[in-house]
């Protein structure tokens, strides 16, 4: 349908603010949750139409599970609303009328503003390099410890921010491990356990094609056994890993311009 970019951004911002207010309201009112959820549904249909999957994405986040609370469901759905705001912000508008082209005319490549989760260990240099490259490409790196806690458990916080279009897993030699029936002299360097756990999570959530593993080469570095055979990208000081990242993003229909990586 036709709608103005300004109006779409205003409505989505208002709904995000209202959702934030609900999560911080001491005496939570179920009726306000029901009204907010309905208002979001109406706004998504008005802005994006019914054929582009945006409402389905919201419904997957707001749906109450057996042990979910309304507050938890709102917190889980807010990142997807923010992502929709980012998408609308990239829409072209007519300079004379400010009216958008039909919102259901989906381009071949998705919008530039997308969220990419960065799973990392203790290698700060590696993490920062990947994050800066994502920003250069016009993407938003999601680094968990940089996000607000909001009194959540780690796993709650992780799943709240895991609604992304792509994930980059950084394997760095942070720990040592060896079978307990052998000598410590046979220890090999390996990644942190949380990194391996989150690798498995994103493989299941996004699919293997939307997960890129970048590893720091090291003597006797032990890769996850169950992931053996899958091509991983070595991290180097040159540009090879950057080009590989661009190729994998474009293969997933995520629009990025490699020219932005060229220093001017």
Secondary structure, 3 states (H helix, E strand, C coil): CCCEHHHHHHHHHHHHHHHHHHHHCCCCCHHHHHHHHHHHHHHHHHHHCCCCCHHHHHHHHHCCCCCCCHHHHHHHHHHHHHHHHHHHHCCCECCCCCEECCCCCCCCCECCCCEEEEECCCCHHHHHHHHHHHHHCCCEEECHHHCCCCCCCHHHHHHHHCCCCEEEEEECCCEEECCCCCCHHHCEEECCHHHHHHHHHHHHHHCHHHEEEEECCCCCECCCHHHCCCCCEECCCCCHHHHHHHHHHHHCCECCCHHHHCCC
